[in-house]
Amino acid sequence: MPELSRFQGISIKMLYADVKQHNKPHIHVFYGEYSASVGIDGSLLSGDLPGKQLQLLRAWIILHEEELYASWNSAVQSVPFQKIAPLQ
């Protein structure tokens, strides 16, 4: 699963052609022993993240929404996408 971004111990990844389980545009997020699928709209689709990390992730999503949708559109077509800047 290619990594899209990483910051403050949070790893954000996106699968190619990943529309079977969650048809909604989403990312896969890993933090320590936690993992979750989160919609590009910030909704928690499955899994769990600590509250602070979920808030940081949602702030990052807001800042990079256009880039995330562009990455999603590439990924569902199995086209490589660019990494996105971490939260500063």
Helices and strands as residue ranges (DSSP letters): E 3-7, E 10-13, E 26-31, E 34-39, E 44-48, H 51-63, H 65-76
